[in-house]
Amino acid sequence: MATVERTDTPQEYYPHVGNLESQAAIAAISKQMLAHTQAGLWAVATTDDERALLGQFEALLSDYADTSRAQWAALKEACLLLLGSPIASVIDHLVSALRTPAIAESAIRSAGWQLITANQTKATARAQEVMRRILKDAIQA
């Protein structure tokens, strides 16, 4: 896998170490977080805007070697436009890790917490739908 341009940050002055400070490892984790059938990002997205953002992220990941820093920055800006969305936060954290692998552990942890939040949000919405349907049926009976 080709290496994207490095940032001029203190984190990038030193060689990458650890199991997660690798663009390949971060990309693999990102793909798993996207695709998990029960708890992945695609499974818990609740809006068309979130699904569009996921599509953009997946497209950049599929051509990772040729994705520029400007493309990653544009995706992070798109995430900002969905401020408050846990899905957008997951993508934002993962892109930060992909752009600066030295922060991978922290960024992946934050992405994981946001994925948990996205799953909780989706579970709440599902339970509300079920209860509303039950109550509607009972009231109309």
N, CA, C and O atoms as a GROMACS GRO file, in nm:
protein
  564
    1MET      N    1   0.085  -0.117   0.000
    1MET     CA    2   0.000   0.000   0.000
    1MET      C    3   0.089   0.123   0.000
    1MET      O    4   0.185   0.132   0.077
    2ALA      N    5   0.059   0.215  -0.085
    2ALA     CA    6   0.137   0.339  -0.093
    2ALA      C    7   0.113   0.423   0.032
    2ALA      O    8   0.006   0.419   0.092
    3THR      N    9   0.212   0.498   0.069
    3THR     CA   10   0.200   0.585   0.184
    3THR      C   11   0.151   0.721   0.140
    3THR      O   12   0.205   0.780   0.046
    4VAL      N   13   0.048   0.770   0.207
    4VAL     CA   14   0.000   0.904   0.175
    4VAL      C   15   0.097   1.005   0.233
    4VAL      O   16   0.182   0.971   0.314
    5GLU      N   17   0.083   1.131   0.191
    5GLU     CA   18   0.171   1.235   0.241
    5GLU      C   19   0.166   1.238   0.393
    5GLU      O   20   0.060   1.219   0.453
    6ARG      N   21   0.279   1.263   0.455
    6ARG     CA   22   0.286   1.270   0.601
    6ARG      C   23   0.258   1.411   0.647
    6ARG      O   24   0.282   1.507   0.574
    7THR      N   25   0.207   1.422   0.767
    7THR     CA   26   0.181   1.554   0.824
    7THR      C   27   0.307   1.606   0.891
    7THR      O   28   0.394   1.528   0.931
    8ASP      N   29   0.318   1.735   0.904
    8ASP     CA   30   0.429   1.794   0.977
    8ASP      C   31   0.387   1.819   1.121
    8ASP      O   32   0.388   1.933   1.169
    9THR      N   33   0.352   1.714   1.188
    9THR     CA   34   0.314   1.723   1.329
    9THR      C   35   0.414   1.645   1.412
    9THR      O   36   0.480   1.555   1.360
   10PRO      N   37   0.426   1.680   1.539
   10PRO     CA   38   0.522   1.606   1.624
   10PRO      C   39   0.498   1.455   1.624
   10PRO      O   40   0.593   1.377   1.636
   11GLN      N   41   0.370   1.413   1.612
   11GLN     CA   42   0.340   1.270   1.611
   11GLN      C   43   0.407   1.197   1.495
   11GLN      O   44   0.436   1.078   1.504
   12GLU      N   45   0.431   1.269   1.386
   12GLU     CA   46   0.486   1.206   1.266
   12GLU      C   47   0.638   1.215   1.257
   12GLU      O   48   0.697   1.170   1.159
   13TYR      N   49   0.701   1.272   1.358
   13TYR     CA   50   0.847   1.283   1.355
   13TYR      C   51   0.915   1.150   1.386
   13TYR      O   52   1.034   1.133   1.357
   14TYR      N   53   0.841   1.058   1.446
   14TYR     CA   54   0.899   0.933   1.493
   14TYR      C   55   0.844   0.815   1.412
   14TYR      O   56   0.735   0.825   1.356
   15PRO      N   57   0.918   0.706   1.406
   15PRO     CA   58   0.867   0.588   1.333
   15PRO      C   59   0.739   0.537   1.397
   15PRO      O   60   0.720   0.547   1.518
   16HIS      N   61   0.652   0.481   1.315
   16HIS     CA   62   0.529   0.422   1.367
   16HIS      C   63   0.562   0.292   1.440
   16HIS      O   64   0.645   0.214   1.394
   17VAL      N   65   0.496   0.271   1.553
   17VAL     CA   66   0.515   0.150   1.631
   17VAL      C   67   0.378   0.098   1.671
   17VAL      O   68   0.277   0.166   1.653
   18GLY      N   69   0.374  -0.021   1.726
   18GLY     CA   70   0.247  -0.078   1.770
   18GLY      C   71   0.171  -0.141   1.655
   18GLY      O   72   0.202  -0.119   1.537
   19ASN      N   73   0.073  -0.218   1.692
   19ASN     CA   74  -0.005  -0.292   1.593
   19ASN      C   75  -0.101  -0.205   1.513
   19ASN      O   76  -0.140  -0.242   1.402
   20LEU      N   77  -0.138  -0.090   1.566
   20LEU     CA   78  -0.240  -0.009   1.500
   20LEU      C   79  -0.184   0.111   1.424
   20LEU      O   80  -0.257   0.174   1.348
   21GLU      N   81  -0.057   0.143   1.442
   21GLU     CA   82   0.001   0.259   1.374
   21GLU      C   83   0.044   0.222   1.232
   21GLU      O   84   0.158   0.246   1.191
   22SER      N   85  -0.048   0.166   1.162
   22SER     CA   86  -0.025   0.122   1.024
   22SER      C   87  -0.148   0.160   0.944
   22SER      O   88  -0.261   0.132   0.985
   23GLN      N   89  -0.128   0.223   0.831
   23GLN     CA   90  -0.242   0.262   0.748
   23GLN      C   91  -0.322   0.140   0.704
   23GLN      O   92  -0.444   0.147   0.693
   24ALA      N   93  -0.254   0.030   0.678
   24ALA     CA   94  -0.324  -0.092   0.638
   24ALA      C   95  -0.413  -0.144   0.751
   24ALA      O   96  -0.527  -0.184   0.727
   25ALA      N   97  -0.362  -0.143   0.874
   25ALA     CA   98  -0.442  -0.189   0.989
   25ALA      C   99  -0.561  -0.097   1.013
   25ALA      O  100  -0.672  -0.144   1.041
   26ILE      N  101  -0.540   0.033   1.002
   26ILE     CA  102  -0.649   0.129   1.024
   26ILE      C  103  -0.755   0.113   0.916
   26ILE      O  104  -0.874   0.115   0.945
   27ALA      N  105  -0.712   0.096   0.792
   27ALA     CA  106  -0.807   0.076   0.682
   27ALA      C  107  -0.887  -0.053   0.702
   27ALA      O  108  -1.007  -0.055   0.677
   28ALA      N  109  -0.821  -0.159   0.746
   28ALA     CA  110  -0.889  -0.287   0.769
   28ALA      C  111  -0.993  -0.273   0.880
   28ALA      O  112  -1.105  -0.324   0.867
   29ILE      N  113  -0.958  -0.205   0.988
   29ILE     CA  114  -1.053  -0.182   1.098
   29ILE      C  115  -1.170  -0.098   1.048
   29ILE      O  116  -1.286  -0.127   1.080
   30SER      N  117  -1.140   0.004   0.970
   30SER     CA  118  -1.245   0.091   0.915
   30SER      C  119  -1.343   0.011   0.831
   30SER      O  120  -1.465   0.029   0.843
   31LYS      N  121  -1.292  -0.075   0.746
   31LYS     CA  122  -1.379  -0.156   0.659
   31LYS      C  123  -1.467  -0.249   0.742
   31LYS      O  124  -1.583  -0.270   0.708
   32GLN      N  125  -1.411  -0.305   0.849
   32GLN     CA  126  -1.490  -0.392   0.936
   32GLN      C  127  -1.599  -0.314   1.009
   32GLN      O  128  -1.711  -0.361   1.025
   33MET      N  129  -1.563  -0.192   1.052
   33MET     CA  130  -1.662  -0.108   1.121
   33MET      C  131  -1.774  -0.067   1.025
   33MET      O  132  -1.889  -0.052   1.067
   34LEU      N  133  -1.744  -0.050   0.900
   34LEU     CA  134  -1.845  -0.019   0.800
   34LEU      C  135  -1.939  -0.137   0.776
   34LEU      O  136  -2.060  -0.121   0.772
   35ALA      N  137  -1.882  -0.255   0.760
   35ALA     CA  138  -1.955  -0.367   0.703
   35ALA      C  139  -2.019  -0.464   0.801
   35ALA      O  140  -2.097  -0.549   0.758
   36HIS      N  141  -1.990  -0.456   0.930
   36HIS     CA  142  -2.046  -0.554   1.022
   36HIS      C  143  -2.198  -0.555   1.007
   36HIS      O  144  -2.263  -0.451   1.015
   37THR      N  145  -2.254  -0.674   0.985
   37THR     CA  146  -2.396  -0.682   0.949
   37THR      C  147  -2.492  -0.640   1.060
   37THR      O  148  -2.601  -0.592   1.031
   38GLN      N  149  -2.454  -0.657   1.185
   38GLN     CA  150  -2.545  -0.623   1.294
   38GLN      C  151  -2.515  -0.488   1.358
   38GLN      O  152  -2.607  -0.414   1.393
   39ALA      N  153  -2.388  -0.455   1.374
   39ALA     CA  154  -2.353  -0.335   1.450
   39ALA      C  155  -2.266  -0.238   1.373
   39ALA      O  156  -2.217  -0.140   1.429
   40GLY      N  157  -2.246  -0.263   1.244
   40GLY     CA  158  -2.160  -0.177   1.164
   40GLY      C  159  -2.227  -0.046   1.126
   40GLY      O  160  -2.347  -0.027   1.147
   41LEU      N  161  -2.148   0.043   1.070
   41LEU     CA  162  -2.197   0.176   1.036
   41LEU      C  163  -2.314   0.173   0.937
   41LEU      O  164  -2.412   0.245   0.954
   42TRP      N  165  -2.302   0.089   0.835
   42TRP     CA  166  -2.412   0.079   0.739
   42TRP      C  167  -2.540   0.029   0.807
   42TRP      O  168  -2.649   0.072   0.772
   43ALA      N  169  -2.526  -0.061   0.903
   43ALA     CA  170  -2.643  -0.119   0.971
   43ALA      C  171  -2.714  -0.020   1.062
   43ALA      O  172  -2.834  -0.034   1.086
   44VAL      N  173  -2.643   0.079   1.112
   44VAL     CA  174  -2.704   0.168   1.211
   44VAL      C  175  -2.724   0.311   1.163
   44VAL      O  176  -2.773   0.395   1.238
   45ALA      N  177  -2.687   0.340   1.039
   45ALA     CA  178  -2.712   0.474   0.986
   45ALA      C  179  -2.862   0.499   0.982
   45ALA      O  180  -2.939   0.410   0.945
   46THR      N  181  -2.903   0.619   1.021
   46THR     CA  182  -3.046   0.646   1.030
   46THR      C  183  -3.096   0.751   0.930
   46THR      O  184  -3.217   0.768   0.914
   47THR      N  185  -3.004   0.820   0.864
   47THR     CA  186  -3.049   0.924   0.770
   47THR      C  187  -2.982   0.906   0.635
   47THR      O  188  -2.879   0.840   0.622
   48ASP      N  189  -3.042   0.967   0.535
   48ASP     CA  190  -2.983   0.963   0.401
   48ASP      C  191  -2.848   1.035   0.400
   48ASP      O  192  -2.756   0.992   0.330
   49ASP      N  193  -2.836   1.144   0.476
   49ASP     CA  194  -2.708   1.217   0.483
   49ASP      C  195  -2.598   1.129   0.540
   49ASP      O  196  -2.484   1.133   0.493
   50GLU      N  197  -2.631   1.050   0.644
   50GLU     CA  198  -2.531   0.959   0.701
   50GLU      C  199  -2.491   0.853   0.599
   50GLU      O  200  -2.373   0.821   0.585
   51ARG      N  201  -2.589   0.798   0.529
   51ARG     CA  202  -2.560   0.695   0.429
   51ARG      C  203  -2.475   0.752   0.315
   51ARG      O  204  -2.388   0.684   0.263
   52ALA      N  205  -2.501   0.877   0.276
   52ALA     CA  206  -2.420   0.940   0.172
   52ALA      C  207  -2.275   0.957   0.220
   52ALA      O  208  -2.181   0.934   0.144
   53LEU      N  209  -2.259   0.997   0.345
   53LEU     CA  210  -2.125   1.012   0.402
   53LEU      C  211  -2.053   0.878   0.407
   53LEU      O  212  -1.933   0.869   0.378
   54LEU      N  213  -2.125   0.773   0.444
   54LEU     CA  214  -2.066   0.638   0.446
   54LEU      C  215  -2.022   0.596   0.306
   54LEU      O  216  -1.917   0.534   0.290
   55GLY      N  217  -2.101   0.629   0.207
   55GLY     CA  218  -2.064   0.597   0.069
   55GLY      C  219  -1.937   0.668   0.027
   55GLY      O  220  -1.851   0.609  -0.039
   56GLN      N  221  -1.925   0.794   0.064
   56GLN     CA  222  -1.803   0.870   0.033
   56GLN      C  223  -1.682   0.808   0.102
   56GLN      O  224  -1.576   0.792   0.041
   57PHE      N  225  -1.698   0.773   0.229
   57PHE     CA  226  -1.588   0.713   0.306
   57PHE      C  227  -1.547   0.580   0.244
   57PHE      O  228  -1.428   0.552   0.227
   58GLU      N  229  -1.645   0.498   0.212
   58GLU     CA  230  -1.616   0.367   0.153
   58GLU      C  231  -1.545   0.382   0.018
   58GLU      O  232  -1.454   0.305  -0.013
   59ALA      N  233  -1.586   0.480  -0.061
   59ALA     CA  234  -1.522   0.502  -0.191
   59ALA      C  235  -1.375   0.542  -0.174
   59ALA      O  236  -1.289   0.493  -0.247
   60LEU      N  237  -1.347   0.629  -0.078
   60LEU     CA  238  -1.208   0.669  -0.055
   60LEU      C  239  -1.125   0.553  -0.002
   60LEU      O  240  -1.009   0.537  -0.039
   61LEU      N  241  -1.184   0.473   0.085
   61LEU     CA  242  -1.112   0.355   0.137
   61LEU      C  243  -1.082   0.255   0.027
   61LEU      O  244  -0.978   0.190   0.028
   62SER      N  245  -1.173   0.243  -0.069
   62SER     CA  246  -1.152   0.144  -0.176
   62SER      C  247  -1.038   0.184  -0.269
   62SER      O  248  -0.982   0.099  -0.338
   63ASP      N  249  -1.004   0.312  -0.270
   63ASP     CA  250  -0.894   0.360  -0.352
   63ASP      C  251  -0.792   0.432  -0.263
   63ASP      O  252  -0.741   0.539  -0.296
   64TYR      N  253  -0.766   0.370  -0.150
   64TYR     CA  254  -0.688   0.433  -0.044
   64TYR      C  255  -0.552   0.485  -0.091
   64TYR      O  256  -0.512   0.596  -0.057
   65ALA      N  257  -0.483   0.406  -0.169
   65ALA     CA  258  -0.348   0.443  -0.212
   65ALA      C  259  -0.347   0.572  -0.293
   65ALA      O  260  -0.249   0.648  -0.290
   66ASP      N  261  -0.454   0.598  -0.366
   66ASP     CA  262  -0.459   0.717  -0.450
   66ASP      C  263  -0.546   0.829  -0.393
   66ASP      O  264  -0.572   0.928  -0.461
   67THR      N  265  -0.589   0.815  -0.268
   67THR     CA  266  -0.668   0.920  -0.205
   67THR      C  267  -0.574   1.027  -0.151
   67THR      O  268  -0.479   0.996  -0.078
   68SER      N  269  -0.599   1.150  -0.186
   68SER     CA  270  -0.511   1.260  -0.144
   68SER      C  271  -0.553   1.313  -0.007
   68SER      O  272  -0.664   1.288   0.040
   69ARG      N  273  -0.462   1.387   0.055
   69ARG     CA  274  -0.493   1.452   0.182
   69ARG      C  275  -0.609   1.550   0.164
   69ARG      O  276  -0.691   1.567   0.254
   70ALA      N  277  -0.616   1.615   0.048
   70ALA     CA  278  -0.725   1.709   0.021
   70ALA      C  279  -0.861   1.637   0.020
   70ALA      O  280  -0.960   1.690   0.068
   71GLN      N  281  -0.864   1.515  -0.035
   71GLN     CA  282  -0.988   1.438  -0.036
   71GLN      C  283  -1.030   1.398   0.105
   71GLN      O  284  -1.147   1.405   0.141
   72TRP      N  285  -0.930   1.357   0.187
   72TRP     CA  286  -0.961   1.324   0.326
   72TRP      C  287  -1.011   1.448   0.399
   72TRP      O  288  -1.106   1.441   0.476
   73ALA      N  289  -0.948   1.563   0.374
   73ALA     CA  290  -0.989   1.687   0.440
   73ALA      C  291  -1.132   1.724   0.400
   73ALA      O  292  -1.211   1.768   0.484
   74ALA      N  293  -1.166   1.706   0.274
   74ALA     CA  294  -1.303   1.736   0.228
   74ALA      C  295  -1.404   1.645   0.298
   74ALA      O  296  -1.514   1.689   0.333
   75LEU      N  297  -1.368   1.519   0.318
   75LEU     CA  298  -1.457   1.426   0.388
   75LEU      C  299  -1.474   1.469   0.533
   75LEU      O  300  -1.585   1.464   0.587
   76LYS      N  301  -1.365   1.511   0.597
   76LYS     CA  302  -1.376   1.558   0.736
   76LYS      C  303  -1.465   1.682   0.743
   76LYS      O  304  -1.540   1.697   0.840
   77GLU      N  305  -1.460   1.769   0.645
   77GLU     CA  306  -1.547   1.885   0.644
   77GLU      C  307  -1.693   1.842   0.626
   77GLU      O  308  -1.782   1.901   0.687
   78ALA      N  309  -1.717   1.741   0.544
   78ALA     CA  310  -1.853   1.689   0.528
   78ALA      C  311  -1.903   1.631   0.660
   78ALA      O  312  -2.022   1.642   0.692
   79CYS      N  313  -1.814   1.571   0.737
   79CYS     CA  314  -1.851   1.520   0.870
   79CYS      C  315  -1.893   1.634   0.962
   79CYS      O  316  -1.988   1.620   1.039
   80LEU      N  317  -1.823   1.745   0.953
   80LEU     CA  318  -1.859   1.861   1.036
   80LEU      C  319  -2.000   1.910   1.007
   80LEU      O  320  -2.069   1.958   1.096
   81LEU      N  321  -2.042   1.898   0.882
   81LEU     CA  322  -2.177   1.943   0.846
   81LEU      C  323  -2.285   1.856   0.909
   81LEU      O  324  -2.401   1.896   0.912
   82LEU      N  325  -2.249   1.739   0.958
   82LEU     CA  326  -2.342   1.651   1.028
   82LEU      C  327  -2.310   1.648   1.178
   82LEU      O  328  -2.326   1.546   1.244
   83LEU      N  329  -2.266   1.760   1.229
   83LEU     CA  330  -2.231   1.772   1.371
   83LEU      C  331  -2.343   1.714   1.458
   83LEU      O  332  -2.461   1.747   1.440
   84GLY      N  333  -2.306   1.630   1.550
   84GLY     CA  334  -2.403   1.564   1.637
   84GLY      C  335  -2.435   1.422   1.593
   84GLY      O  336  -2.492   1.345   1.670
   85SER      N  337  -2.399   1.386   1.472
   85SER     CA  338  -2.421   1.250   1.422
   85SER      C  339  -2.308   1.160   1.469
   85SER      O  340  -2.192   1.187   1.439
   86PRO      N  341  -2.340   1.052   1.541
   86PRO     CA  342  -2.232   0.960   1.581
   86PRO      C  343  -2.167   0.892   1.461
   86PRO      O  344  -2.049   0.858   1.466
   87ILE      N  345  -2.242   0.873   1.354
   87ILE     CA  346  -2.186   0.813   1.232
   87ILE      C  347  -2.078   0.905   1.175
   87ILE      O  348  -1.969   0.860   1.142
   88ALA      N  349  -2.109   1.034   1.165
   88ALA     CA  350  -2.012   1.131   1.115
   88ALA      C  351  -1.890   1.137   1.206
   88ALA      O  352  -1.777   1.152   1.159
   89SER      N  353  -1.912   1.125   1.337
   89SER     CA  354  -1.799   1.127   1.431
   89SER      C  355  -1.708   1.007   1.413
   89SER      O  356  -1.586   1.020   1.420
   90VAL      N  357  -1.768   0.889   1.390
   90VAL     CA  358  -1.686   0.769   1.366
   90VAL      C  359  -1.596   0.793   1.244
   90VAL      O  360  -1.476   0.769   1.250
   91ILE      N  361  -1.656   0.839   1.136
   91ILE     CA  362  -1.579   0.862   1.013
   91ILE      C  363  -1.470   0.964   1.038
   91ILE      O  364  -1.356   0.945   0.996
   92ASP      N  365  -1.504   1.073   1.106
   92ASP     CA  366  -1.406   1.178   1.135
   92ASP      C  367  -1.286   1.122   1.212
   92ASP      O  368  -1.171   1.151   1.179
   93HIS      N  369  -1.313   1.043   1.315
   93HIS     CA  370  -1.203   0.985   1.395
   93HIS      C  371  -1.118   0.890   1.311
   93HIS      O  372  -0.996   0.891   1.319
   94LEU      N  373  -1.183   0.807   1.230
   94LEU     CA  374  -1.108   0.711   1.149
   94LEU      C  375  -1.023   0.782   1.043
   94LEU      O  376  -0.911   0.740   1.015
   95VAL      N  377  -1.076   0.888   0.984
   95VAL     CA  378  -0.998   0.964   0.887
   95VAL      C  379  -0.878   1.029   0.954
   95VAL      O  380  -0.770   1.036   0.896
   96SER      N  381  -0.897   1.077   1.076
   96SER     CA  382  -0.783   1.133   1.151
   96SER      C  383  -0.674   1.028   1.168
   96SER      O  384  -0.555   1.057   1.151
   97ALA      N  385  -0.714   0.907   1.202
   97ALA     CA  386  -0.616   0.799   1.218
   97ALA      C  387  -0.548   0.767   1.085
   97ALA      O  388  -0.427   0.747   1.080
   98LEU      N  389  -0.626   0.762   0.978
   98LEU     CA  390  -0.569   0.732   0.847
   98LEU      C  391  -0.471   0.839   0.801
   98LEU      O  392  -0.370   0.808   0.737
   99ARG      N  393  -0.499   0.962   0.834
   99ARG     CA  394  -0.412   1.074   0.793
   99ARG      C  395  -0.288   1.084   0.882
   99ARG      O  396  -0.182   1.127   0.836
  100THR      N  397  -0.302   1.046   1.008
  100THR     CA  398  -0.192   1.057   1.105
  100THR      C  399  -0.187   0.927   1.186
  100THR      O  400  -0.239   0.924   1.298
  101PRO      N  401  -0.127   0.822   1.133
  101PRO     CA  402  -0.129   0.692   1.200
  101PRO      C  403  -0.073   0.691   1.343
  101PRO      O  404  -0.105   0.601   1.421
  102ALA      N  405   0.008   0.788   1.378
  102ALA     CA  406   0.063   0.791   1.513
  102ALA      C  407  -0.044   0.811   1.620
  102ALA      O  408  -0.020   0.784   1.737
  103ILE      N  409  -0.161   0.859   1.580
  103ILE     CA  410  -0.269   0.878   1.678
  103ILE      C  411  -0.374   0.767   1.668
  103ILE      O  412  -0.484   0.780   1.721
  104ALA      N  413  -0.340   0.660   1.600
  104ALA     CA  414  -0.438   0.554   1.570
  104ALA      C  415  -0.510   0.500   1.692
  104ALA      O  416  -0.632   0.488   1.691
  105GLU      N  417  -0.437   0.468   1.798
  105GLU     CA  418  -0.501   0.408   1.914
  105GLU      C  419  -0.611   0.498   1.970
  105GLU      O  420  -0.722   0.453   1.996
  106SER      N  421  -0.578   0.624   1.989
  106SER     CA  422  -0.674   0.719   2.043
  106SER      C  423  -0.792   0.740   1.949
  106SER      O  424  -0.907   0.740   1.992
  107ALA      N  425  -0.763   0.758   1.822
  107ALA     CA  426  -0.870   0.783   1.724
  107ALA      C  427  -0.962   0.662   1.709
  107ALA      O  428  -1.083   0.678   1.699
  108ILE      N  429  -0.906   0.542   1.708
  108ILE     CA  430  -0.988   0.422   1.696
  108ILE      C  431  -1.073   0.402   1.821
  108ILE      O  432  -1.189   0.360   1.811
  109ARG      N  433  -1.018   0.431   1.938
  109ARG     CA  434  -1.096   0.422   2.062
  109ARG      C  435  -1.215   0.518   2.054
  109ARG      O  436  -1.328   0.480   2.084
  110SER      N  437  -1.190   0.642   2.013
  110SER     CA  438  -1.298   0.741   2.001
  110SER      C  439  -1.401   0.698   1.897
  110SER      O  440  -1.521   0.715   1.918
  111ALA      N  441  -1.354   0.643   1.786
  111ALA     CA  442  -1.446   0.593   1.683
  111ALA      C  443  -1.532   0.480   1.739
  111ALA      O  444  -1.652   0.472   1.711
  112GLY      N  445  -1.471   0.394   1.817
  112GLY     CA  446  -1.544   0.283   1.878
  112GLY      C  447  -1.654   0.330   1.971
  112GLY      O  448  -1.765   0.276   1.969
  113TRP      N  449  -1.624   0.431   2.052
  113TRP     CA  450  -1.727   0.486   2.142
  113TRP      C  451  -1.841   0.547   2.062
  113TRP      O  452  -1.958   0.534   2.099
  114GLN      N  453  -1.809   0.613   1.952
  114GLN     CA  454  -1.914   0.672   1.870
  114GLN      C  455  -1.996   0.565   1.798
  114GLN      O  456  -2.115   0.583   1.775
  115LEU      N  457  -1.933   0.453   1.762
  115LEU     CA  458  -2.007   0.342   1.703
  115LEU      C  459  -2.105   0.284   1.805
  115LEU      O  460  -2.218   0.249   1.770
  116ILE      N  461  -2.062   0.274   1.930
  116ILE     CA  462  -2.152   0.228   2.037
  116ILE      C  463  -2.271   0.324   2.048
  116ILE      O  464  -2.385   0.280   2.058
  117THR      N  465  -2.243   0.453   2.047
  117THR     CA  466  -2.351   0.553   2.055
  117THR      C  467  -2.446   0.540   1.936
  117THR      O  468  -2.568   0.547   1.954
  118ALA      N  469  -2.392   0.521   1.816
  118ALA     CA  470  -2.477   0.504   1.698
  118ALA      C  471  -2.567   0.382   1.712
  118ALA      O  472  -2.684   0.386   1.674
  119ASN      N  473  -2.513   0.275   1.767
  119ASN     CA  474  -2.593   0.154   1.788
  119ASN      C  475  -2.702   0.178   1.892
  119ASN      O  476  -2.814   0.129   1.876
  120GLN      N  477  -2.671   0.250   1.998
  120GLN     CA  478  -2.771   0.282   2.099
  120GLN      C  479  -2.882   0.369   2.041
  120GLN      O  480  -2.999   0.349   2.071
  121THR      N  481  -2.844   0.466   1.958
  121THR     CA  482  -2.941   0.554   1.894
  121THR      C  483  -3.035   0.474   1.806
  121THR      O  484  -3.157   0.494   1.809
  122LYS      N  485  -2.980   0.384   1.728
  122LYS     CA  486  -3.062   0.300   1.639
  122LYS      C  487  -3.153   0.208   1.720
  122LYS      O  488  -3.269   0.189   1.684
  123ALA      N  489  -3.101   0.149   1.828
  123ALA     CA  490  -3.182   0.060   1.911
  123ALA      C  491  -3.299   0.136   1.975
  123ALA      O  492  -3.410   0.084   1.982
  124THR      N  493  -3.273   0.257   2.019
  124THR     CA  494  -3.380   0.338   2.077
  124THR      C  495  -3.488   0.367   1.973
  124THR      O  496  -3.607   0.356   2.001
  125ALA      N  497  -3.445   0.404   1.854
  125ALA     CA  498  -3.541   0.434   1.747
  125ALA      C  499  -3.624   0.311   1.712
  125ALA      O  500  -3.745   0.322   1.691
  126ARG      N  501  -3.561   0.194   1.708
  126ARG     CA  502  -3.634   0.070   1.677
  126ARG      C  503  -3.737   0.040   1.785
  126ARG      O  504  -3.851   0.006   1.755
  127ALA      N  505  -3.696   0.053   1.912
  127ALA     CA  506  -3.787   0.026   2.023
  127ALA      C  507  -3.903   0.125   2.023
  127ALA      O  508  -4.017   0.087   2.052
  128GLN      N  509  -3.876   0.252   1.992
  128GLN     CA  510  -3.984   0.350   1.983
  128GLN      C  511  -4.084   0.312   1.874
  128GLN      O  512  -4.205   0.320   1.895
  129GLU      N  513  -4.033   0.271   1.759
  129GLU     CA  514  -4.121   0.231   1.649
  129GLU      C  515  -4.210   0.115   1.690
  129GLU      O  516  -4.330   0.117   1.662
  130VAL      N  517  -4.153   0.015   1.755
  130VAL     CA  518  -4.230  -0.102   1.798
  130VAL      C  519  -4.338  -0.060   1.898
  130VAL      O  520  -4.454  -0.099   1.883
  131MET      N  521  -4.301   0.018   1.998
  131MET     CA  522  -4.399   0.059   2.098
  131MET      C  523  -4.507   0.148   2.038
  131MET      O  524  -4.624   0.134   2.072
  132ARG      N  525  -4.471   0.236   1.950
  132ARG     CA  526  -4.571   0.322   1.886
  132ARG      C  527  -4.670   0.240   1.804
  132ARG      O  528  -4.790   0.267   1.803
  133ARG      N  529  -4.618   0.139   1.734
  133ARG     CA  530  -4.704   0.051   1.655
  133ARG      C  531  -4.798  -0.027   1.747
  133ARG      O  532  -4.918  -0.038   1.719
  134ILE      N  533  -4.745  -0.081   1.855
  134ILE     CA  534  -4.827  -0.157   1.952
  134ILE      C  535  -4.937  -0.069   2.008
  134ILE      O  536  -5.054  -0.109   2.014
  135LEU      N  537  -4.898   0.052   2.049
  135LEU     CA  538  -4.996   0.143   2.109
  135LEU      C  539  -5.101   0.188   2.006
  135LEU      O  540  -5.219   0.198   2.038
  136LYS      N  541  -5.057   0.216   1.884
  136LYS     CA  542  -5.149   0.259   1.780
  136LYS      C  543  -5.252   0.149   1.754
  136LYS      O  544  -5.372   0.176   1.743
  137ASP      N  545  -5.205   0.025   1.743
  137ASP     CA  546  -5.294  -0.089   1.720
  137ASP      C  547  -5.393  -0.106   1.837
  137ASP      O  548  -5.510  -0.136   1.815
  138ALA      N  549  -5.344  -0.088   1.960
  138ALA     CA  550  -5.428  -0.104   2.078
  138ALA      C  551  -5.533   0.006   2.086
  138ALA      O  552  -5.648  -0.020   2.122
  139ILE      N  553  -5.495   0.127   2.055
  139ILE     CA  554  -5.586   0.242   2.064
  139ILE      C  555  -5.692   0.235   1.953
  139ILE      O  556  -5.808   0.270   1.975
  140GLN      N  557  -5.652   0.190   1.835
  140GLN     CA  558  -5.745   0.183   1.723
  140GLN      C  559  -5.838   0.061   1.732
  140GLN      O  560  -5.937   0.055   1.659
  141ALA      N  561  -5.808  -0.034   1.817
  141ALA     CA  562  -5.887  -0.158   1.827
  141ALA      C  563  -6.022  -0.134   1.890
  141ALA      O  564  -6.100  -0.228   1.905
   0.00000   0.00000   0.00000
